[in-house]
């Protein structure tokens, strides 16, 4: 059910009483894939706040506190400037707002690449200060020793191959990866190395579809696609993208609702009522009580 990070539901509007439900675990997610097949695909969405987590929790197996919050929440040009403190603050909020999905927190750029020891120091702080179930890090074969180091010390790791946004300065942009044979082979090799090192799941982002299919068939752990293939073992999207909060989204995003128009329309109606003094009305103001007889 709830974690030690849950707020008092009696005093906080942010935390309605959760329905009794056991939180999913990393082993349960890993075991979705048996003999190379996943009968029930893994559902993952990003979440950055407690309230967002509450709304998504019942529908998701995994909630990802992605470093995409740099662009989505803070308006940064990329995920590179995101800090560990930012990820921990939002990760703790998402854990407080959820009780069903396993919460995974991204490791931000510069907090794990230097050495396995640096990665352990950063990741252990994330787990202790947020209560999350696992961390996610980007990179392929070069990060395999770090993945092994972490998993052997009690830190579950989700891998991430293909288009790795933290490497945008090396990649030169956010274009699809794997369009030539050498790059395709490297991406598949990267995923195999992460799986062999103990990753419990691997995100495959922005690759040509045959690569995603090849990886999904080659690794024993679940693959989670984003701009990859419906044949992956699960899918993830940035929630704000699929809700239509931004004018421009990657081509692999399906917009399920246009929430931006809903918010803009509500703000316009509010502004109009403030300006014509019809808000607040009698229902929204406190009136003097009638004197007692």
C-alpha distance (Angstrom), angle and dihedral (degrees) to the residues before:
residue distance angle dihedral
X1 . . .
X2 3.78 . .
X3 3.78 124.8 .
X4 3.76 131.2 -130.6
X5 3.79 86.4 -96.6
X6 3.83 93.2 63.7
X7 3.78 115.8 117.8
X8 3.79 122.3 -125.9
X9 3.80 102.6 -84.4
X10 3.78 91.2 -155.8
X11 3.79 93.4 64.1
X12 3.81 106.7 29.4
X13 3.79 127.5 71.3
X14 3.80 87.1 -159.1
X15 3.78 93.4 68.0
X16 3.79 117.8 50.6
X17 3.79 114.5 -173.7
X18 3.82 108.6 -79.4
X19 3.77 122.0 -128.0
X20 3.80 112.5 -112.8
X21 3.78 106.5 -88.8
X22 3.78 135.4 139.7
X23 3.79 115.0 -119.0
X24 3.79 114.8 -115.6
X25 3.78 115.8 -110.5
X26 3.78 134.0 -143.6
X27 3.84 92.3 -110.6
X28 3.81 89.6 52.2
X29 3.80 90.5 53.6
X30 3.79 92.0 45.9
X31 3.80 91.3 50.6
X32 3.80 92.0 56.5
X33 3.80 85.7 85.9
X34 3.79 112.4 66.7
X35 3.78 125.2 171.3
X36 3.78 89.6 -9.1
X37 3.80 94.6 -53.9
X38 3.80 132.7 103.5
X39 3.79 111.5 -159.2
X40 3.82 93.6 -176.0
X41 3.83 112.6 39.5
X42 3.79 117.3 -132.7
X43 3.82 114.0 -109.8
X44 3.81 116.6 -149.8
X45 3.80 132.5 169.8
X46 3.78 132.5 170.8
X47 3.78 120.7 -104.6
X48 3.80 128.8 -177.7
X49 3.82 105.1 171.5
X50 3.80 138.2 45.6
X51 3.79 93.9 -114.2
X52 3.78 93.1 48.2
X53 3.79 89.0 50.4
X54 3.81 90.9 52.7
X55 3.80 92.1 53.7
X56 3.80 94.5 47.4
X57 3.79 101.4 34.9
X58 3.80 101.3 86.7
X59 3.80 91.5 50.3
X60 3.81 99.9 46.4
X61 3.77 137.2 70.0
X62 3.80 91.9 -160.4
X63 3.78 132.8 24.9
X64 3.78 113.5 -157.7
X65 3.78 119.0 -153.7
X66 3.78 91.3 -155.9
X67 3.77 126.9 -164.7
X68 3.80 82.6 -126.8
X69 3.81 81.6 92.0
X70 3.79 84.2 86.1
X71 3.80 89.9 72.3
X72 3.80 99.6 25.5
X73 3.81 99.8 46.2
X74 3.79 105.8 18.4
X75 3.80 102.9 31.9
X76 3.79 93.6 -125.0
X77 3.82 119.1 159.6
X78 3.82 92.9 -120.4
X79 3.79 141.9 -9.5
X80 3.81 92.3 -95.8
X81 3.86 96.6 91.7
X82 3.83 93.5 51.1
X83 3.81 113.0 119.7
X84 3.78 133.9 -146.7
X85 3.81 90.3 -116.0
X86 3.81 90.1 56.4
X87 3.80 92.2 50.7
X88 3.80 92.5 47.7
X89 3.80 93.8 49.5
X90 3.79 93.1 51.2
X91 3.80 93.5 38.9
X92 3.79 91.8 55.9
X93 3.82 90.2 49.1
X94 3.80 92.0 52.5
X95 3.82 92.1 48.5
X96 3.81 89.5 51.1
X97 3.78 90.7 50.9
X98 3.80 97.0 49.3
X99 3.78 137.9 61.0
X100 3.80 105.2 167.1
X101 3.81 111.8 41.1
X102 3.79 122.8 68.6
X103 3.80 108.3 -115.3
X104 3.81 120.1 -134.5
X105 3.82 121.2 -169.4
X106 3.80 124.2 -155.7
X107 3.79 118.4 -124.6
X108 3.81 106.2 -130.4
X109 3.78 124.4 -128.2
X110 3.79 114.2 -77.1
X111 3.81 96.9 20.9
X112 3.81 100.6 91.8
X113 3.82 112.9 13.4
X114 3.80 98.7 83.1
X115 3.80 97.4 68.3
X116 3.80 143.1 -28.8
X117 3.80 87.7 -103.5
X118 3.81 91.9 55.9
X119 3.79 89.3 47.8
X120 3.80 91.9 51.1
X121 3.80 92.4 49.9
X122 3.80 91.3 51.1
X123 3.80 96.9 40.7
X124 3.80 95.3 46.4
X125 3.79 89.0 52.9
X126 3.81 90.0 51.3
X127 3.80 92.7 51.4
X128 3.80 94.1 45.1
X129 3.80 96.9 45.5
X130 3.81 99.0 40.7
X131 3.80 106.1 30.4
X132 3.82 90.1 -132.5
X133 3.80 123.2 155.8
X134 3.81 100.6 -129.9
X135 3.77 146.8 -9.0
X136 3.80 130.5 -123.2
X137 3.76 125.9 -143.8
X138 3.79 133.7 -178.4
X139 3.77 127.5 -125.0
X140 3.76 139.2 67.3
X141 3.79 134.9 -127.4
X142 3.80 92.6 -9.1
X143 3.81 89.7 60.6
X144 3.81 96.0 45.6
X145 3.83 94.3 95.2
X146 3.80 88.9 52.0
X147 3.81 91.8 49.5
X148 3.81 89.9 51.4
X149 3.81 91.5 46.5
X150 3.80 91.8 52.5
X151 3.80 98.4 43.1
X152 3.80 91.6 48.2
X153 3.80 87.4 55.6
X154 3.79 97.6 50.4
X155 3.82 102.5 -91.1
X156 3.82 114.4 122.8
X157 3.81 112.5 -141.0
X158 3.78 132.1 -155.7
X159 3.80 113.0 -160.3
X160 3.81 128.9 -143.5
X161 3.82 125.6 -155.9
X162 3.78 138.9 166.7
X163 3.77 112.7 35.7
X164 3.79 102.7 22.9
X165 3.82 108.6 -171.8
X166 3.81 94.8 -157.6
X167 3.82 87.5 63.6
X168 3.82 93.0 54.0
X169 3.81 91.5 121.8
X170 3.81 91.3 56.1
X171 3.79 95.4 39.9
X172 3.80 92.6 46.8
X173 3.79 95.5 -132.9
X174 3.77 144.7 -16.9
X175 3.80 99.8 -69.3
X176 3.80 121.9 141.5
X177 3.79 114.0 -84.5
X178 3.78 132.0 -137.6
X179 3.78 101.6 45.4
X180 3.79 92.6 137.7
X181 3.79 128.6 52.8
X182 3.79 96.5 -114.2
X183 3.81 94.5 51.9
X184 3.80 91.6 43.3
X185 3.80 91.5 52.7
X186 3.80 90.9 48.2
X187 3.80 93.2 52.3
X188 3.81 91.8 50.1
X189 3.80 89.7 47.4
X190 3.79 90.8 49.1
X191 3.79 91.5 54.1
X192 3.81 92.7 48.3
X193 3.80 90.6 50.6
X194 3.81 91.8 52.0
X195 3.80 92.1 47.9
X196 3.80 91.4 48.7
X197 3.81 88.9 50.1
X198 3.80 91.5 57.0
X199 3.81 107.4 -93.8
X200 3.82 107.9 161.8
X201 3.81 92.3 -150.3
X202 3.80 137.8 0.3
X203 3.80 128.8 -142.4
X204 3.80 112.4 -142.8
X205 3.80 110.0 -160.5
X206 3.78 133.2 -172.9
X207 3.80 101.2 -13.5
X208 3.79 132.6 137.0
X209 3.79 107.8 -90.9
X210 3.83 100.4 -111.0
X211 3.82 89.2 61.2
X212 3.80 92.1 54.1
X213 3.78 90.8 49.0
X214 3.81 92.3 47.6
X215 3.81 91.9 50.5
X216 3.80 92.7 46.9
X217 3.80 90.0 53.1
X218 3.80 93.4 44.1
X219 3.80 103.9 49.9
X220 3.82 127.9 63.9
X221 3.81 95.1 -144.1
X222 3.82 124.7 76.6
X223 3.78 118.1 -86.1
X224 3.79 119.5 -144.9
X225 3.77 115.5 -155.4
X226 3.78 130.7 -148.6
X227 3.76 110.8 170.9
X228 3.80 88.3 -8.5
X229 3.82 123.7 91.4
X230 3.80 142.3 -47.4
X231 3.81 85.5 -126.1
X232 3.79 90.9 71.0
X233 3.80 114.9 106.7
X234 3.82 91.3 -110.2
X235 3.79 144.3 -8.1
X236 3.80 138.4 -124.9
X237 3.79 133.2 -170.0
X238 3.77 134.8 175.5
X239 3.80 100.8 -100.2
X240 3.79 95.1 -139.0
X241 3.80 89.5 53.9
X242 3.79 95.3 53.0
X243 3.82 90.1 44.7
X244 3.79 92.2 56.6
X245 3.79 96.3 -115.8
X246 3.79 92.9 142.6
X247 3.79 132.2 52.9
X248 3.80 92.7 -136.3
X249 3.79 125.1 43.7
X250 3.81 133.7 165.4
X251 3.79 114.3 -84.0
X252 3.82 91.3 -112.6
X253 3.82 92.0 63.7
X254 3.79 120.4 100.8
X255 3.80 110.2 -154.7
X256 3.81 106.9 -138.7
X257 3.81 96.8 179.1
X258 3.79 138.1 6.7
X259 3.79 100.0 -128.8
X260 3.79 92.5 159.5
X261 3.80 90.3 68.9
X262 3.82 91.0 46.8
X263 3.80 91.9 52.9
X264 3.79 93.7 43.3
X265 3.81 91.2 48.6
X266 3.80 92.7 49.4
X267 3.81 91.1 48.9
X268 3.82 90.3 49.7
X269 3.82 91.8 52.1
X270 3.80 91.0 47.2
X271 3.80 91.7 49.7
X272 3.79 91.7 49.5
X273 3.81 92.4 51.0
X274 3.80 92.4 47.7
X275 3.78 91.0 51.1
X276 3.80 94.5 48.2
X277 3.83 90.7 42.5
X278 3.80 94.3 -122.7
X279 3.82 89.4 123.4
X280 2.94 126.7 96.5
X281 3.77 96.7 37.6
X282 3.76 131.1 -177.4
X283 3.82 90.7 -77.3
X284 3.79 92.2 57.9
X285 3.82 99.9 45.0
X286 3.79 134.3 73.4
X287 3.81 113.0 -118.3
X288 3.80 128.1 -161.1
X289 3.77 113.6 -93.6
X290 3.77 116.6 -113.8
X291 3.82 111.4 -101.6
X292 3.75 114.7 -100.6
X293 3.78 115.3 -106.2
